[in-house]
Amino acid sequence: MTLISYAAKLSGHAATKPDALAVTDGTRTVTWSEFESLATATARGFLRLGISSGDYVTVTMRNSIEYLTTIAACWKIGAVPQPVSFMAPPREAQAIVELAGSKLVVGAEPGAFGGVLCLAEGWAPDAADYEGDPLPDAMSDPWKAMTSGGSTGRPKLILAGEPSRTATDAVPLFLMNPDGALMMPGPLYHNGPFVWSCAALLAGTHVVMTTKFDAETTLRLIEEHGCDVMYVVPTMMQRIWRLPEAVRTSYDVSSLRAVWHLAAPCPPWLKHAWIEWLGASAIFELYGGTEGQAATIITGNEWLAHRGSVGRPSTGEMKIVDESGTTLPAGDIGEVFMRFADPAKPTYRYIGAEARTIEGGWESLGDMGWMDADGYLYLSDRKTDMLLVGGANVYPAEIESALEEHEAVQSAVVIGFPDEDLGSRPHALVHAVASVTEDQLRAFLADRLVRYKIPRSFEFVDAPLRDDAGKVRRSALRDARLP
């Protein structure tokens, strides 16, 4: 097996298909030749600024062509790309830059991070950076350093366990087609969108992205570019499905052959709706963490036979354990633990946190769930989000899924308030797109949930509760409402 650097892989696409489309960001498109030129000039600009192999480069930008050429530029000089949300609170962003020891922040105004060199969004390499000798081959180790844990107030970095290299004959990931196009509506500062977009680049696949998610724009771009692979999260699926049927069906999305959804539990009713719309063979779900110890995959046809499951492990191993660490039998809810098949080759390393482990090298990401007799995994919720209501375990995700089934509800988040009698009192935040009352929602939930799971109080909000990646800062929502 011959290994090649990511930088060399991308340069190879520019050499073999210079005029093919490489990246579209909603308003502009560049060919592989143009992508390579901009990425190389950006790399020379970084070198001119004193950035070198092994340095961390924090990237806090909106989705754009320049976002991906910045990542490629890091790989070209052996620097480590470290994405962070451009919407991160200043203290959180500062903590991340300090954890990484970043030498450069791209997408921030000068002085935003003290003495750390910053390049504002819109920065461009100098004209001279487009000239010069070819850059020597380089590899970044690790190939990415993602951010996680900000919602708890304790941000951490998750460093990939591998450098930026791949086999010359590697099969493209996630069913990418070198002659196809990936529809990416998610923000690249999250791991899923970042990994899928990088996998597409390495495969030579045209990456089509949006600067900010919009349901109808996403469908228009699929039709316009003939996208055959798509990445979505349930929040996006919900917003697309809630479009007027005449609008949703007016776009030709027949080119789609693989729609991947992940990052959050998908309500069964919503997944079934997408299966009926696009066909079971086009729907794929992946469950796993940024850490990459293990993952499950389930096809649409499998899901119809195991409704609600996220699949069986496709990489690594998984098991369900109780609080004492004892493995539980099929059907019992416990904490999901996983491990990589080869303990000698760790898939990640933390900076700013320690893994939750038990004997045997098993690690937990904090998810609760159960397995059926066939080994299919079913998720309940995050362990930290679980509410104890009158001695019973209540999982917010289950309530949120039921609420979002109502045609007037765009999104919902359930948090727990302290209660002297019950321990926790479920409180629902609801973003509605049509008129609906608390009593109507209670009546709707009464047909779907046992009584103790129905929220004791409701709060209607006029803004989305989750970001474009389907993430929610649940603890922040709760803290803002407690005295």
C-alpha positions as CSV (number, residue, x, y, z in Angstrom):
1,M,0.0,0.0,0.0
2,T,1.4,3.4,-1.1
3,L,0.6,6.4,1.1
4,I,0.3,9.9,-0.2
5,S,-0.2,13.2,1.6
6,Y,-3.5,15.1,1.5
7,A,-1.7,18.0,-0.2
8,A,-0.3,15.7,-2.9
9,K,-3.8,14.1,-3.4
10,L,-5.4,17.5,-4.0
11,S,-2.6,18.6,-6.3
12,G,-3.2,15.4,-8.3
13,H,-6.8,16.4,-8.9
14,A,-5.7,19.8,-10.2
15,A,-3.2,18.0,-12.6
16,T,-5.6,15.4,-13.9
17,K,-8.8,17.4,-14.2
18,P,-7.9,21.1,-14.0
19,D,-11.1,22.4,-15.5
20,A,-13.5,20.2,-13.4
21,L,-15.5,21.9,-10.7
22,A,-14.0,21.7,-7.2
23,V,-16.0,23.9,-4.8
24,T,-19.1,26.0,-5.0
25,D,-20.1,28.2,-2.0
26,G,-23.6,29.3,-3.2
27,T,-22.4,32.4,-5.1
28,R,-19.1,31.3,-6.7
29,T,-17.5,28.3,-8.2
30,V,-13.8,27.4,-8.6
31,T,-12.2,24.7,-10.7
32,W,-9.6,22.3,-9.4
33,S,-6.9,24.4,-11.1
34,E,-8.2,27.5,-9.4
35,F,-8.6,25.8,-6.0
36,E,-5.0,24.5,-6.2
37,S,-3.7,28.0,-7.1
38,L,-5.5,29.7,-4.2
39,A,-4.6,27.0,-1.7
40,T,-0.9,27.1,-2.7
41,A,-0.8,31.0,-2.6
42,T,-2.5,30.9,0.9
43,A,0.1,28.4,2.0
44,R,2.9,30.6,0.9
45,G,1.2,33.5,2.6
46,F,1.2,31.5,5.9
47,L,4.9,30.7,5.5
48,R,5.6,34.4,4.9
49,L,3.8,35.2,8.2
50,G,6.0,32.7,10.1
51,I,3.6,29.7,10.2
52,S,5.4,26.4,9.9
53,S,4.9,22.6,10.2
54,G,3.3,21.6,13.5
55,D,1.8,25.0,14.2
56,Y,-1.9,25.1,15.0
57,V,-4.1,27.4,12.8
58,T,-7.5,28.3,14.3
59,V,-10.1,28.8,11.5
60,T,-13.2,30.8,12.5
61,M,-14.9,31.6,9.2
62,R,-18.2,31.1,7.6
63,N,-18.6,28.4,4.9
64,S,-16.8,29.6,1.8
65,I,-14.3,28.6,-0.9
66,E,-11.6,30.3,1.2
67,Y,-12.5,28.1,4.2
68,L,-11.5,25.0,2.3
69,T,-8.5,26.5,0.6
70,T,-7.3,27.6,4.1
71,I,-7.6,24.0,5.3
72,A,-5.7,22.8,2.2
73,A,-3.1,25.5,2.8
74,C,-2.5,24.1,6.3
75,W,-2.0,20.6,5.0
76,K,0.4,21.9,2.3
77,I,2.8,23.3,5.0
78,G,2.2,20.7,7.7
79,A,0.2,23.0,10.0
80,V,-2.8,21.7,11.9
81,P,-6.2,23.1,11.0
82,Q,-8.3,23.8,14.1
83,P,-11.9,24.9,13.3
84,V,-14.0,26.8,15.7
85,S,-17.4,28.4,15.4
86,F,-17.4,32.1,14.2
87,M,-20.3,32.5,16.7
88,A,-18.5,31.1,19.7
89,P,-18.6,33.4,22.7
90,P,-15.4,35.4,23.1
91,R,-14.3,33.6,26.3
92,E,-14.9,30.2,24.8
93,A,-13.0,31.1,21.6
94,Q,-10.2,32.5,23.7
95,A,-10.0,29.3,25.8
96,I,-9.8,27.2,22.6
97,V,-7.0,29.3,21.1
98,E,-5.1,29.0,24.3
99,L,-5.6,25.2,24.5
100,A,-4.4,24.8,21.0
101,G,-1.5,27.2,21.4
102,S,-2.5,28.6,18.0
103,K,0.0,30.6,16.1
104,L,-2.6,32.1,13.7
105,V,-6.4,32.7,13.8
106,V,-8.0,33.1,10.3
107,G,-11.3,34.9,10.3
108,A,-10.7,37.2,13.3
109,E,-10.0,40.9,13.5
110,P,-6.4,41.8,14.5
111,G,-6.1,42.0,18.3
112,A,-9.1,39.8,18.9
113,F,-6.9,37.2,20.6
114,G,-4.3,39.3,22.3
115,G,-0.8,38.7,20.9
116,V,-1.9,35.9,18.5
117,L,-1.6,36.8,14.9
118,C,-5.1,37.2,13.3
119,L,-6.2,37.5,9.7
120,A,-9.7,39.0,9.2
121,E,-12.3,37.2,7.1
122,G,-11.8,38.3,3.6
123,W,-8.0,38.2,3.9
124,A,-6.3,37.2,0.6
125,P,-2.7,36.2,-0.2
126,D,-0.5,38.8,-1.8
127,A,0.1,38.7,-5.6
128,A,3.7,37.5,-5.0
129,D,2.3,34.5,-3.1
130,Y,1.0,33.1,-6.4
131,E,4.6,32.9,-7.7
132,G,7.5,30.7,-6.6
133,D,8.9,27.2,-6.6
134,P,6.6,24.3,-5.8
135,L,6.1,23.7,-2.1
136,P,7.9,20.7,-0.7
137,D,5.5,17.8,0.3
138,A,4.3,18.0,3.9
139,M,1.9,16.2,6.3
140,S,-0.1,17.7,9.2
141,D,0.0,15.6,12.4
142,P,-2.8,15.4,13.4
143,W,-4.8,16.2,10.2
144,K,-7.5,18.1,12.2
145,A,-8.1,19.3,15.7
146,M,-11.8,19.7,16.3
147,T,-13.6,21.6,19.1
148,S,-16.1,20.1,21.5
149,G,-17.6,20.5,24.9
150,G,-18.3,24.3,24.7
151,S,-21.9,23.8,25.8
152,T,-20.7,22.6,29.2
153,G,-18.4,25.6,29.7
154,R,-15.4,23.4,29.4
155,P,-14.2,23.4,25.8
156,K,-11.8,20.7,24.7
157,L,-9.9,19.8,21.6
158,I,-10.2,16.4,19.9
159,L,-7.0,15.7,17.9
160,A,-7.3,13.2,15.1
161,G,-5.2,10.0,15.6
162,E,-3.8,10.1,12.1
163,P,-1.7,12.6,10.0
164,S,-2.9,14.0,6.7
165,R,-2.1,11.0,4.5
166,T,-4.1,8.4,2.6
167,A,-3.5,5.4,0.4
168,T,-3.2,6.1,-3.3
169,D,-5.9,3.5,-4.0
170,A,-8.1,4.4,-1.1
171,V,-11.9,3.8,-1.7
172,P,-13.7,7.2,-1.3
173,L,-15.5,7.5,2.0
174,F,-19.3,8.0,2.4
175,L,-20.1,6.7,-1.1
176,M,-18.4,9.8,-2.7
177,N,-18.1,9.7,-6.5
178,P,-15.1,11.5,-8.1
179,D,-17.4,12.6,-10.9
180,G,-20.3,13.6,-8.5
181,A,-21.1,16.4,-6.2
182,L,-21.6,16.6,-2.4
183,M,-24.4,18.9,-1.1
184,M,-23.1,20.4,2.2
185,P,-25.5,22.7,4.0
186,G,-23.9,22.3,7.4
187,P,-21.2,24.6,9.0
188,L,-17.7,23.4,8.5
189,Y,-16.7,24.2,12.1
190,H,-18.6,21.0,13.2
191,N,-16.9,17.7,12.8
192,G,-19.5,16.0,10.5
193,P,-19.6,18.7,7.8
194,F,-15.8,19.1,8.1
195,V,-15.1,15.4,7.6
196,W,-17.6,14.9,4.8
197,S,-16.3,18.0,2.9
198,C,-12.7,16.9,3.3
199,A,-13.6,13.4,2.2
200,A,-15.2,14.8,-0.9
201,L,-12.1,17.0,-1.7
202,L,-9.8,14.0,-1.3
203,A,-12.1,11.9,-3.6
204,G,-12.1,14.7,-6.2
205,T,-15.8,15.3,-5.7
206,H,-17.3,18.7,-6.3
207,V,-18.2,20.3,-2.9
208,V,-21.4,22.4,-3.0
209,M,-22.0,24.3,0.2
210,T,-24.2,27.1,1.6
211,T,-22.9,29.9,3.7
212,K,-26.0,29.6,5.9
213,F,-28.6,26.8,5.8
214,D,-31.8,27.6,3.9
215,A,-34.1,24.7,3.1
216,E,-35.2,25.9,-0.4
217,T,-31.7,27.0,-1.4
218,T,-30.4,23.6,-0.5
219,L,-32.9,21.9,-2.9
220,R,-32.2,24.4,-5.6
221,L,-28.4,23.7,-5.4
222,I,-29.0,19.9,-5.5
223,E,-31.0,20.3,-8.7
224,E,-28.5,22.9,-10.2
225,H,-25.4,20.8,-9.6
226,G,-26.8,17.3,-9.8
227,C,-25.6,16.5,-6.3
228,D,-25.6,12.7,-5.6
229,V,-24.4,12.7,-2.0
230,M,-25.9,14.9,0.8
231,Y,-25.1,15.6,4.4
232,V,-27.9,16.7,6.7
233,V,-28.9,16.7,10.4
234,P,-32.5,16.2,11.6
235,T,-33.0,19.9,12.1
236,M,-32.4,20.4,8.3
237,M,-34.5,17.5,7.4
238,Q,-37.4,19.0,9.4
239,R,-37.1,22.4,7.8
240,I,-36.9,20.9,4.3
241,W,-39.9,18.7,5.0
242,R,-41.9,21.6,6.4
243,L,-41.6,23.6,3.2
244,P,-44.9,23.8,1.3
245,E,-45.3,20.5,-0.6
246,A,-45.6,22.4,-3.9
247,V,-42.2,24.1,-3.2
248,R,-40.4,20.9,-2.0
249,T,-41.6,18.8,-4.9
250,S,-40.9,21.5,-7.5
251,Y,-37.1,20.7,-7.4
252,D,-35.6,17.7,-9.1
253,V,-33.6,15.9,-6.5
254,S,-33.6,12.6,-8.3
255,S,-29.8,12.8,-8.6
256,L,-29.5,12.0,-4.8
257,R,-28.3,8.4,-4.2
258,A,-26.9,8.8,-0.7
259,V,-28.4,11.1,1.9
260,W,-26.4,10.8,5.2
261,H,-28.0,12.1,8.4
262,L,-26.3,12.2,11.8
263,A,-25.3,14.5,14.7
264,A,-28.6,14.2,16.6
265,P,-31.4,11.7,17.0
266,C,-33.9,11.7,14.1
267,P,-37.6,11.4,15.0
268,P,-38.9,8.2,13.5
269,W,-41.8,10.0,11.8
270,L,-39.4,12.3,10.1
271,K,-37.1,9.6,8.9
272,H,-40.0,7.6,7.6
273,A,-41.2,10.7,5.7
274,W,-37.8,11.0,4.0
275,I,-37.8,7.3,3.1
276,E,-41.2,7.6,1.5
277,W,-40.0,10.8,-0.4
278,L,-36.6,9.7,-1.6
279,G,-36.7,5.9,-1.2
280,A,-35.2,3.7,1.5
281,S,-32.1,2.9,-0.6
282,A,-31.0,6.6,-0.6
283,I,-31.2,7.1,3.2
284,F,-28.1,6.4,5.4
285,E,-27.6,7.1,9.1
286,L,-24.3,7.2,10.9
287,Y,-23.7,7.3,14.7
288,G,-20.4,8.0,16.3
289,G,-18.3,10.6,17.9
290,T,-15.6,13.0,16.8
291,E,-13.2,10.7,18.7
292,G,-13.8,7.9,16.1
293,Q,-13.5,4.9,18.4
294,A,-16.5,3.2,16.8
295,A,-19.4,4.0,14.6
296,T,-22.7,2.4,13.5
297,I,-24.3,2.7,10.0
298,I,-27.9,1.8,9.1
299,T,-29.5,1.9,5.7
300,G,-33.1,2.9,5.1
301,N,-34.1,-0.7,4.4
302,E,-32.5,-1.9,7.6
303,W,-34.2,0.9,9.5
304,L,-37.6,-0.2,8.3
305,A,-36.9,-3.6,9.9
306,H,-35.4,-2.0,13.1
307,R,-37.4,1.2,13.4
308,G,-35.6,3.7,15.6
309,S,-32.2,2.1,15.5
310,V,-29.0,3.8,14.5
311,G,-27.5,0.5,13.2
312,R,-24.9,-2.1,14.2
313,P,-21.2,-1.2,14.7
314,S,-19.5,-0.9,11.3
315,T,-16.1,0.0,12.9
316,G,-14.9,-0.7,16.4
317,E,-17.0,-2.3,19.1
318,M,-19.9,-1.2,21.3
319,K,-21.7,-2.4,24.4
320,I,-24.3,-1.2,27.0
321,V,-23.3,-1.2,30.6
322,D,-25.0,-0.2,33.9
323,E,-23.6,2.1,36.6
324,S,-21.3,-0.6,38.0
325,G,-19.8,-1.3,34.5
326,T,-21.6,-4.6,34.1
327,T,-22.6,-5.4,30.5
328,L,-26.4,-5.3,30.2
329,P,-28.6,-7.8,28.2
330,A,-30.5,-7.0,25.1
331,G,-33.4,-4.6,25.7
332,D,-32.0,-2.9,28.9
333,I,-31.1,0.8,28.8
334,G,-27.6,1.8,30.0
335,E,-24.6,3.8,29.0
336,V,-23.1,3.2,25.5
337,F,-19.4,2.3,25.7
338,M,-17.2,1.8,22.7
339,R,-13.6,1.0,21.7
340,F,-11.4,0.9,18.6
341,A,-10.7,-2.6,17.3
342,D,-6.9,-2.0,17.6
343,P,-6.1,-0.4,21.1
344,A,-2.5,0.1,19.9
345,K,-3.7,2.7,17.3
346,P,-5.7,5.3,19.2
347,T,-8.1,7.3,17.0
348,Y,-7.9,10.6,18.9
349,R,-6.2,12.5,21.7
350,Y,-7.9,15.1,24.0
351,I,-6.5,18.4,25.0
352,G,-8.4,19.9,28.0
353,A,-10.3,16.8,29.0
354,E,-10.0,13.2,30.0
355,A,-11.9,10.3,28.5
356,R,-14.5,8.4,30.6
357,T,-13.2,4.9,30.6
358,I,-13.8,1.5,32.2
359,E,-11.6,-1.6,32.3
360,G,-10.7,-3.1,28.9
361,G,-10.2,0.2,27.1
362,W,-13.9,0.9,26.7
363,E,-14.8,4.6,26.5
364,S,-18.1,6.6,26.8
365,L,-19.3,9.7,25.0
366,G,-22.1,10.0,27.5
367,D,-24.9,8.5,25.4
368,M,-27.6,6.3,26.8
369,G,-29.2,3.5,24.8
370,W,-29.9,-0.2,24.4
371,M,-29.3,-3.0,21.9
372,D,-31.8,-5.5,20.5
373,A,-31.1,-9.2,20.1
374,D,-29.7,-8.7,16.6
375,G,-27.1,-6.2,17.9
376,Y,-28.8,-3.0,16.6
377,L,-28.2,0.0,18.8
378,Y,-31.1,2.3,19.9
379,L,-30.2,5.7,21.5
380,S,-32.2,7.2,24.3
381,D,-30.4,10.5,25.0
382,R,-27.3,12.1,26.4
383,K,-26.7,10.9,30.0
384,T,-26.2,14.5,31.2
385,D,-29.5,15.5,29.6
386,M,-31.6,12.8,31.3
387,L,-34.2,14.1,33.8
388,L,-35.3,12.2,36.9
389,V,-39.0,12.9,37.2
390,G,-40.7,11.4,40.2
391,G,-38.1,8.6,40.2
392,A,-38.5,7.8,36.5
393,N,-35.9,8.4,33.8
394,V,-37.2,10.9,31.2
395,Y,-35.2,11.6,28.1
396,P,-35.7,15.1,26.5
397,A,-35.0,13.8,23.0
398,E,-38.1,11.6,23.2
399,I,-40.3,14.6,24.2
400,E,-38.7,16.8,21.6
401,S,-39.3,14.2,18.9
402,A,-43.0,14.0,19.8
403,L,-43.4,17.8,19.9
404,E,-41.7,18.3,16.5
405,E,-44.2,15.9,14.9
406,H,-46.8,18.6,15.4
407,E,-47.2,20.5,12.1
408,A,-47.0,23.9,13.9
409,V,-43.7,23.1,15.6
410,Q,-40.4,23.9,13.8
411,S,-38.2,22.9,16.7
412,A,-38.4,22.1,20.4
413,V,-35.9,21.8,23.3
414,V,-36.8,20.3,26.7
415,I,-34.9,21.2,29.8
416,G,-35.4,20.4,33.5
417,F,-36.2,22.8,36.3
418,P,-35.6,21.8,40.0
419,D,-38.8,20.6,41.7
420,E,-39.1,19.8,45.4
421,D,-41.7,17.1,44.8
422,L,-40.6,15.5,41.5
423,G,-36.9,16.2,41.5
424,S,-37.0,17.6,38.0
425,R,-39.9,19.4,36.1
426,P,-39.8,19.1,32.3
427,H,-40.1,22.5,30.6
428,A,-40.5,22.8,26.8
429,L,-39.2,25.6,24.7
430,V,-41.1,25.7,21.4
431,H,-40.3,27.5,18.2
432,A,-43.7,27.4,16.4
433,V,-44.3,28.5,12.7
434,A,-48.1,28.6,13.1
435,S,-50.6,29.3,15.9
436,V,-50.7,26.7,18.6
437,T,-51.6,26.7,22.3
438,E,-50.2,24.9,25.3
439,D,-53.4,23.0,25.7
440,Q,-53.3,21.9,22.1
441,L,-49.7,20.6,22.5
442,R,-50.6,18.8,25.7
443,A,-53.5,17.1,23.9
444,F,-51.2,16.2,21.0
445,L,-48.6,14.7,23.4
446,A,-51.2,12.8,25.4
447,D,-51.5,10.4,22.4
448,R,-47.8,9.9,22.2
449,L,-46.3,10.0,25.7
450,V,-47.1,8.7,29.1
451,R,-48.4,11.4,31.4
452,Y,-45.2,12.0,33.5
453,K,-43.2,12.7,30.4
454,I,-45.5,15.6,29.2
455,P,-43.9,19.0,30.0
456,R,-45.3,20.8,33.0
457,S,-44.7,24.1,31.3
458,F,-44.3,25.5,27.9
459,E,-42.4,28.6,26.6
460,F,-42.9,29.9,23.0
461,V,-39.8,31.5,21.4
462,D,-39.5,33.3,18.1
463,A,-36.1,32.1,17.0
464,P,-34.6,28.7,16.1
465,L,-33.4,26.8,19.1
466,R,-30.7,24.8,17.3
467,D,-27.9,25.9,15.0
468,D,-27.5,24.8,11.5
469,A,-25.7,21.7,12.7
470,G,-28.6,20.7,14.8
471,K,-26.7,21.5,18.0
472,V,-28.3,23.2,21.1
473,R,-26.7,24.7,24.2
474,R,-29.1,23.1,26.6
475,S,-27.3,24.1,29.7
476,A,-27.2,27.8,28.6
477,L,-30.9,27.7,27.9
478,R,-31.6,26.3,31.4
479,D,-29.2,28.6,33.2
480,A,-30.8,31.7,31.6
481,R,-34.2,30.7,33.0
482,L,-33.2,29.8,36.6
483,P,-33.0,32.5,39.3
